[in-house]
Amino acid sequence: MGLRAALAVAVPLSVLFAVGRLDLTAYATFGAFTALYGRNEPYQYRVRTLTVAAIALLVSIAAGIGLAVAGEPLPLVAVALVVVVGGGTLFVTVFQIVPPQSLFFVFALLVCAAIPTAPADVLPRLGLAAVSAAFAWLLTMSGWAIRRIPGASQGLLARSGLVTELRRRPGIDTAALRDPRVWLTVVQNVVGVLLAGGIALAFGFGHAYWAVVSVVAVIPPARAAHSISRSLHRIVGTVVGVAVTAVLLSWSPPAAFVIAVIVVCQFFAEILVARHYGAALVFITPLALSVSHLANPTPIGTLVIDRVLETVLGAGIGIVLVLLARGFERRRGLAP
């Protein structure tokens, strides 16, 4: 799965590099995020997971492009953010999707909204995202054909680790919509992103959406324990990821190197995202910053400083909301 996730982003970015259109990196990459879903699922389950995840990503990208065309008006951005973070939280919970947060949907929305876009560019950019998502979908489903090879499940492919047992079988949990713990997580995310984004804008930070993304990364998934230690793992993972990015991009590397960073980070993000989200953020953060750097070049010093300040802001708000949620759960007797 890690190799397929890496290829899902490597191929479209290589094509963009070849045709000199790295300004479109964000759309291709967000479409390729489809490959981060469906891990360890049998293919009759994976087809559903990948399809709904791709649709959710494309809806987020389309909303971001629409906001960009409109000039990124703050009231509309706030409304779209509430819909995506709240709806995304419900969406991943009902469909039992891993990773079980709306992080990638929020990130796609806000980055696409921040890239200036003319009306004539809407369909080409959305089309690129759709093609990239379709390619990632096909690549992630390609194991189905491999498993049809006679003896693949017991032979050399199995011994090499290329064919493994697929254990995860997600269902569609509509009962989640009646679970107060799920709605508590929705409220946490909505309040957190509005607070973080508002404070970041008030203080004039250059990339306010990083504070928003940090809040979503720190708040636990619906029905998970509101553990401070896990939240701290995510903060540490993000900060380490910022430091790694500073080392990798501080010397103004060529575009080919930045693409390689994105591909490698996509590989390890896919490997780790379902196992240890804090460790995954060590790679998700450079992935995100590198995509932003290619799509909208910014001096790396400014990018890293903004990221550190806004990570601290978003993480601080997230920790406060985790503590408040723990208290609420105890008073209401809601076991994680």
N, C-alpha and C positions, 0 to 999 in steps of 0.2 A: 504493500500500500504506500509506503514511503516513497519508493521509486516512482510509482504512478503519479503521486501527488506532485513530485518534483518535475516530471515530464509534462504534467498538465499546465504548469506555468512556464517551463523552459521553452516549449515549442512556440506558443504565441508571442512570447517576448523576443525570441530569436527572429521571428518573422518581422516584428515591428522594428527591431534593430537593423535588419537587412534593408528595409524600405525607408529607414530614416524617420520613423514616426514614434519615437519613444515618449513623446508627449501624451500618447494614448495608453501608456503603461497601466494606469490605474484600472481602466475598464477591462483590459485583458486579465489582469491579476485577480480582480474581484470575481470575474466569471470563473476563473480557474480555482477559486476557493471551494467550488463544488466538490473537488476531489478530497477535501478535508472531512467529508461526511461519509457515513456508511461503513466505517471501519469494523471489521470482524463480524459483518452481518451476512447471512446467506443471501444469495442473489435475488430470491423472491421478495425479501425484505429490503435489500439494498436498493432495488429499483425504485421503490416508493420513497425511501429516505433521500436518495440523490435527486429525484424529480422535484420533491417539495422544497428541498434545500436550494436547488437551482432557481426555482421560481421565486423563493423568498429573496435570494440575492439579487435577481434581476429586477424585482419590484423595488428593492432598496436603491439599486443603481439608477433605475428610471426616475425615482422620486428625487434623488440627488441631482440628476441632470436637469430635471424640471426646475428645481430650485436655482440651479446655476443660470439657466436661461432667464429666469425671473429676476436675477440680480442678487440672489441669496438674501431675500428680505427676512429679517430676524423673526418676526411673528410666525411666518410660514415655516421657517426652519424649526422653531420651537414646537409647533404643532406636529410636523413630520417626525421630529425626534421622539416625541411622546408616543406617537402611533407605532413607530418602528421598535422602540425599546420595550414598550408595553405589549404590543402585539407579538413581537418576536419572542418575548419571554413565555407568553401563552403558547405560541406556536411550537417552540422546541420542547415544551413540557408535554403538550398533548400528543405530539408525534414521537416523543421519547428519543429525541435526537441528541447525539453526541458530536461536538461539544454542546452542552446543555445551556448555553447562554446566547444572548442576542448580539454578542460582541462584533462578529463579522458583518452583520446586517447594519449595525450602527456605524461601523467604520466605513463601509461602502457608501452609505447615505451621506455622511458628512464630508468625506474626501471628494466625492463627485460634486457635491454642492459647492465646494470651494474652488473648483477649476472653472475659470471663465469659459462659457459655452455659448456659441451663436445658435439661433434656431435651426439653421441649416445643418448643424453638426449633431443634432439630437439623434436622428435615426442611425447614422453611421457609428456613433459611439455606443449606442445601445445594441446595435447589431453586432459590433465587435465583442461586447460582453456576452451576448447570447451565443455566438459562435465559440467563444472560449469556454463557456459553461457546457455547451454540447460536447465539445472535444473532451473536457474533463469527465463528463458523464460517461462517454463511450470508453474512455481509458480506464475509468474506475470499474466499469462493468466488464472489462475485457477478460478478467479471470474466469468468467462463466465459460467462455470458449475454451480456455486452457483446461478447465476441469472436465470438458467433454472428451479430451484426448484419452483413449483407452489406457487404463493403468496409472493415470496422472496422480490419483489420490494415494497410491501405494508405492510408486516407483521413484525414480531419480528426482523428479520435481518435488515430491513430498519430502524426501531426505534432505534436499537442498534448502528447504524452508520456503520455497516459492509457493507451495500449496499447503495451507494449514487448515485446521478445523475452524469453522466459522460458528461461533457460539452465541453471539448476541442476536436476540430476536425481539426487536421493539414492536410494541403494539400501538394502537391509537387510544389514548387514555382520555376520553371526554370527561371522566369524573374529575379530572384535574381542574376543570372550570368551576367546580363546586368546593374546591379545597381552599380554606382560608390561608394556608401556608403559601399557596401559589400566588394568591392575590397580594399577600404581604410582600412577596418578592417583586411583584409588578410595581407596587407602591414605592418600595425602596429604590428601584431602578429609575422610575419616573422622577421622583423627588431628587434623587442623587444627580441625575444628568442635568436637570434644570438648574440646580444649585451650582454645580461645578462649572457648567457653561456660562452661567450668569456672572459668577465671580471672576472667571478667567477673562471674560470680555470687559468687565468693570476695571480690571487691573491692566488691560491692554496687552495681554499675552498674544503672541503672534499666531499661535496654532491652538485656539481654544478647544478644538475638538479632541485634543489629546487628554485634557482633563475629563471630558465626558467619557472617552473610551476607558480611562483608568478606573472610573467609578464602576463601570459595567464589569471590568475585569476582576475587581476586588469583591464585589457582592456575590455571595455563593448562589449556585443555581437553586431553583425552586425545590423545596422539600429537603434540601441539604442542611446539615448542621451549620449554624452561624458561628463558625469557629474562627477566633481571632488568629490562631496559628496559621490556618490555611490562607486567610487574608494577608497575613504578613509574608507568607511564601510567595504570593502573587505580587506583592509590592517589591520584594527582593528580586524576583524574576524580572520584573519590568526595569528596575534600576540597573541590574546587571546587563540587561539587553541594551539599555541606553549606552552604557560604557563600552560594550562590544561594538555598537554602531559607531561611536566616536573613533575607536581605533581603526575600524574598517574604512570609514569614509573621510577621515580627517585630511588625507593627502590628496583629495580631489581625484579619485581613481577614474579610469575610463569607464564608459557605459557598460562595456562587456563584463568588467569586473563586478559592477553593481548588479547586473543581471545574474551573474554566478552566485552572488551573495543571496539574492532573492530565492534562487532555485534551491540552494543548500538549506536555507532557513525553512523553506516550505517542506522540504524532506523531513527535517527534524521536528518541525511543528506537528506534522501529521503523526510521526512516531510517538510523540510525547503527549499530545493534547488530551487523549483519553486516559492517560496513566497518571500524569502529575502536571496539573495546569500551571503551577508556578514555574516548573522547569521548562514547560513549553513556551512560556512568555519570554524566556531568554532568547528564543529564536523568533517568536512572533513579533517582538518589538523591532529588531533589526529589519525583519521582513517589511513591516509597516513603514518604518522610516525610509527604507531604501525605495519603496514604491513611491512615496511622497517626493523623495529627492529626484527620481527620474521624471515623474510627471510634472513637477513644479519645482525646479532647482532652487535651493535656498542655501546660503552659507551654512556649512555643517555646524559651526560653532553656535549660530543662532538656533538651528534646529534642535541641537542637543540640549542647550540651555532651556529652551521652551519646553522640551519634553520632560526634563528633570523637574522643573518648577511645577508643571501641570500634572505630572505624575504624583508629586507630593500632595498637591491640592486635591486631586481626584481620589487618591488613596486615603487621605485624611477624612474626607467626607464619607467615603465608603466604610471606613472603620467605625465612624460614629453611627452610621446607619445599621451596621452589623450589631453594635452594642444595643442600640434601641430595639432592634428586632429580637435579640435574645431576651431582653426584658419583657417584651410584649408576649413572646412565646411562653415564657414562664408563667406570666399572669393568666394567660388563657389556657394553659395546659396543652400547648401544641407540641407534641414530641417530634423531633426531626426524623 
